[in-house]
Amino acid sequence: MIFKILQYIRGYLLIRVTGYSAERFLNACRYRGIRLWNMRPCGNAYEMNISIRGFRKIKPIVRKTGVRVVIVQRSGLPFFLYRYRRRKLFFAGAALFFILIYTLSRFIWSIDFRGNLTRTDETLLEFLKEREVASGMRISDVDCGRIVKDIRKEYDDIIWVSASVEGTKLIIQIKENQDVIKEAEPENEEEADKTIQPEDIVADRDCVVKSIITRKGVPRIAEGTEIKTGDILVSGQVPVNNDAGETIGYQPQVSDADILGQTTVSYEDRESITYEEKKEIINECRSEAPVEKREYYVRIGDWRICFGEIKNKYEHFEQYSSEKRLKLFDNFYLPISFGEKRAVPYTVLEKKREKKELQRILSGRFSQYCEDLEKKGVEIIGNDVKIYTGFQNAEAKGTLTVIMPVGTKRPSQPIEITAPADENEQSGE
């Protein structure tokens, strides 16, 4: 491979040797150290490759052996440059191209984040920009270790960060902490009582209790009880009694229970009879083709060159845009982007919906509402929702009878203990 490259750089010839003393010519070339290769017969002659320097040495051999040598083909860099010697701008442009590619390869032109779920790329890019890490910086100035430390120091929920440079792209891989950190358990019961913040479960709506399963706390209601908003359902103060059955204290607990109650839920939805429909404007010159304005642009760093425009005289129009970054290889991005903007004007037509269509829309939304309730554990046992059609709107109104989870947690108020009266004082009285 290296020999072929050197041959191309130095240049070589394909010659044809004819005559009765061709073998004598080959022996003379070997004796004088002139290298010949790719030799093959061609009718009554021989064809072979010879270097430019070797060709200059065969003149006395040709005269002595009486053979005839003809140049069939010239190959190599010297002949290529000679053939295009008048095209100086071409070679200057090619040289400038390679210099430009080499220069651009020394900078970062793209920053790619992988694994970030809770934060957007724009947020992380803004944070790195404050640390002087941005697109356009030198690759030699990229300190991957410092980037990793800065990100982990700024964001506590990021537990692992990796930064690497591939081509002209800076790749930052992130792993976020998705586990719930459990609090350390207290060593003894006294510490447990001090650390626990007692909570009650109170009613968050008026309803009739259908079932209650208590895991922690003291239930204050039973099945079938009618409760009001704010009533305590499960208390977080668990009484502690002595041998005589007297309450001598209260142990705080975080109440935990599953409570289902029967209640009614109001439902109301509205849909306008009239609606606006978008209709694209058809080009008069080109039938069945919508009118549209296009703008093409080339973005080079912070510079932008536009061709065409999307400005139009229409009141309503929709705008679409797309942009593509130029790259040579998978990770060799360049600071050049090609984009297109397109504006499609339209007119607004006011139309009216039929009664069946209104019923279909409202019924569909109501069905979706019921499905969402069922996903939350709500059982629908009664439906009194009806659709009413007016002059301007159609409404779906009514109530649903449901059995649903009730109760919300609230900090429990401590209960004071009244000390019993002394026996001697009682007897004296």
Residue pairs with C-beta under 8 A, 6 or more apart in sequence:
7 51
7 76
8 75
8 76
8 77
9 76
9 77
10 51
10 52
10 53
10 76
10 77
10 78
11 51
11 52
11 74
11 75
11 76
11 77
11 78
11 79
12 49
12 50
12 51
12 52
12 75
12 76
13 49
13 50
13 51
13 52
13 55
13 71
13 72
13 73
13 74
13 75
14 47
14 48
14 49
14 71
14 72
14 73
14 74
14 75
15 47
15 48
15 49
15 50
15 55
15 69
15 70
15 71
15 72
16 42
16 45
16 46
16 47
16 69
16 70
16 72
17 25
17 26
17 45
17 46
17 47
17 48
17 67
17 68
17 69
18 44
18 45
18 67
18 68
18 70
19 25
19 65
19 66
19 67
19 68
20 66
21 65
21 66
21 67
22 45
22 46
22 67
24 65
24 67
25 61
25 62
25 65
25 67
26 36
26 39
26 46
28 61
28 64
28 65
29 36
29 54
29 58
29 61
30 36
32 57
32 61
34 50
34 54
34 57
34 58
34 61
35 50
35 51
35 54
36 48
36 49
36 50
36 54
37 48
37 49
38 47
38 48
38 49
39 46
39 47
39 48
40 46
40 47
40 48
41 47
47 72
50 58
52 76
52 78
58 69
62 68
62 69
84 90
84 91
101 328
104 168
104 334
104 335
105 167
105 168
105 332
106 138
106 139
106 140
107 136
107 137
107 138
107 139
107 168
107 335
108 135
108 136
108 137
108 138
108 139
108 142
108 165
108 168
108 169
108 170
109 135
109 136
109 168
109 169
109 333
109 334
109 335
110 135
110 168
110 169
110 170
110 325
110 333
111 125
111 128
111 133
111 134
111 135
111 169
111 170
111 172
112 169
112 170
112 171
112 172
113 121
113 124
113 172
113 174
114 171
114 172
114 173
114 174
115 173
115 174
115 175
115 176
116 124
116 174
116 176
117 176
118 157
118 176
119 155
124 151
124 172
125 134
127 150
127 151
127 154
128 134
128 147
128 150
131 146
131 147
131 150
133 142
133 147
133 170
135 335
136 301
136 335
139 165
139 168
142 163
142 165
142 170
144 163
144 164
144 165
145 163
147 161
147 163
147 172
148 161
148 162
148 163
151 158
151 161
151 172
151 174
152 158
152 159
152 161
157 176
157 177
158 174
158 175
158 176
158 177
159 175
159 176
159 177
160 174
160 175
161 172
161 173
161 174
161 175
162 172
162 173
163 170
163 171
163 172
163 173
164 170
164 171
165 171
166 331
167 329
167 330
167 331
167 332
167 333
168 331
168 332
168 333
168 334
169 331
169 333
186 192
186 194
186 195
193 251
193 252
196 252
196 253
196 254
197 252
197 254
197 411
198 236
198 237
198 252
198 253
198 254
198 255
198 411
198 412
198 414
199 236
199 254
199 255
199 409
199 410
199 411
199 412
200 217
200 232
200 233
200 234
200 235
200 236
200 255
200 409
200 410
200 411
200 412
201 217
201 232
201 233
201 234
201 255
201 257
201 259
201 407
201 408
201 409
201 410
202 230
202 231
202 232
202 233
202 407
202 408
202 409
202 410
203 227
203 228
203 229
203 230
203 231
203 233
203 261
203 406
203 407
204 229
204 406
204 407
204 408
205 229
205 261
205 263
205 406
206 226
206 227
206 228
206 229
206 263
207 226
207 227
207 261
207 262
207 263
207 406
208 224
208 225
208 226
208 227
208 261
208 262
208 263
209 221
209 222
209 223
209 224
209 225
209 226
209 227
209 233
209 259
209 260
209 261
209 406
210 223
210 224
210 260
210 261
210 262
210 403
211 223
211 258
211 259
211 260
212 219
212 221
212 222
212 223
212 233
212 234
212 257
212 258
212 259
212 260
213 257
213 258
213 259
214 234
214 255
214 256
214 257
215 256
215 257
216 253
216 254
216 255
216 256
216 257
217 234
217 235
217 236
217 238
217 253
217 254
217 255
217 256
217 257
218 234
218 235
218 237
218 238
218 239
219 233
219 234
219 235
219 257
220 231
220 232
220 233
220 234
220 235
221 227
221 231
221 233
227 233
227 261
233 257
233 259
233 406
233 407
234 255
234 256
234 257
234 259
234 407
235 255
235 412
236 252
236 253
236 254
236 255
236 412
237 250
237 251
237 252
237 253
237 412
237 414
237 415
238 250
238 251
238 252
238 253
239 247
239 249
239 250
239 251
240 247
240 248
240 249
240 250
240 251
241 247
241 248
242 248
246 420
247 417
248 417
249 417
250 414
250 415
250 417
252 412
254 409
255 409
255 412
257 407
258 405
259 405
259 406
259 407
260 403
260 404
260 405
260 406
261 403
261 404
261 406
262 381
262 401
262 402
262 403
263 401
263 402
263 404
263 406
264 399
264 400
264 401
264 402
265 373
265 399
265 400
265 402
265 404
266 398
266 399
267 366
267 369
267 385
267 396
267 397
267 398
267 399
267 400
268 395
268 396
268 397
269 362
269 365
269 366
269 369
269 395
269 396
269 397
270 393
270 394
270 395
270 396
271 353
271 358
271 361
271 362
271 393
271 394
271 395
272 392
272 393
273 352
273 353
273 358
273 389
273 390
273 391
273 392
273 393
273 394
274 350
274 351
274 352
274 353
274 392
275 350
275 351
275 352
275 353
276 348
276 349
276 350
276 351
277 348
277 349
277 350
277 351
278 316
278 318
278 346
278 347
278 348
278 349
279 346
279 347
279 348
279 349
280 290
280 291
280 344
280 345
280 346
281 290
281 291
281 314
281 345
281 346
281 347
282 288
282 289
282 290
282 291
283 289
283 290
283 291
290 344
291 314
291 344
291 345
292 342
292 343
292 344
292 345
293 308
293 309
293 310
293 311
293 312
293 342
293 343
293 345
294 308
294 310
294 340
294 341
294 342
294 343
295 306
295 307
295 308
295 309
295 310
295 340
295 341
295 342
295 343
296 306
296 307
296 308
296 338
296 339
296 340
296 341
297 304
297 305
297 306
297 307
297 338
297 339
297 340
297 341
298 304
298 305
298 336
298 337
298 338
298 339
299 305
299 323
299 336
299 337
299 338
299 339
300 335
300 336
301 335
310 319
310 341
310 342
310 343
312 343
312 345
314 345
314 346
316 345
316 346
316 347
316 348
317 343
317 344
317 345
317 346
318 343
318 344
318 346
319 341
319 342
319 343
319 344
320 341
320 342
320 343
320 344
321 339
321 340
321 341
321 342
322 339
322 340
323 337
323 338
323 339
323 340
324 337
324 338
324 339
325 333
325 334
325 336
325 337
326 333
326 334
326 336
326 337
326 338
327 333
327 334
328 334
353 361
355 389
355 394
358 387
358 389
358 394
359 387
359 394
362 387
362 394
362 395
362 396
363 387
363 396
365 396
366 385
366 396
370 380
370 400
373 380
373 400
373 402
373 404
374 380
376 404
377 404
377 405
378 402
378 403
378 404
378 405
379 402
379 403
379 404
380 400
380 401
380 402
381 401
381 402
381 403
382 400
382 401
382 402
383 398
383 400
383 401
384 398
384 399
384 400
384 401
385 396
385 397
385 398
385 399
385 400
386 396
386 397
386 398
387 394
387 395
387 396
388 394
388 395
388 396
388 397
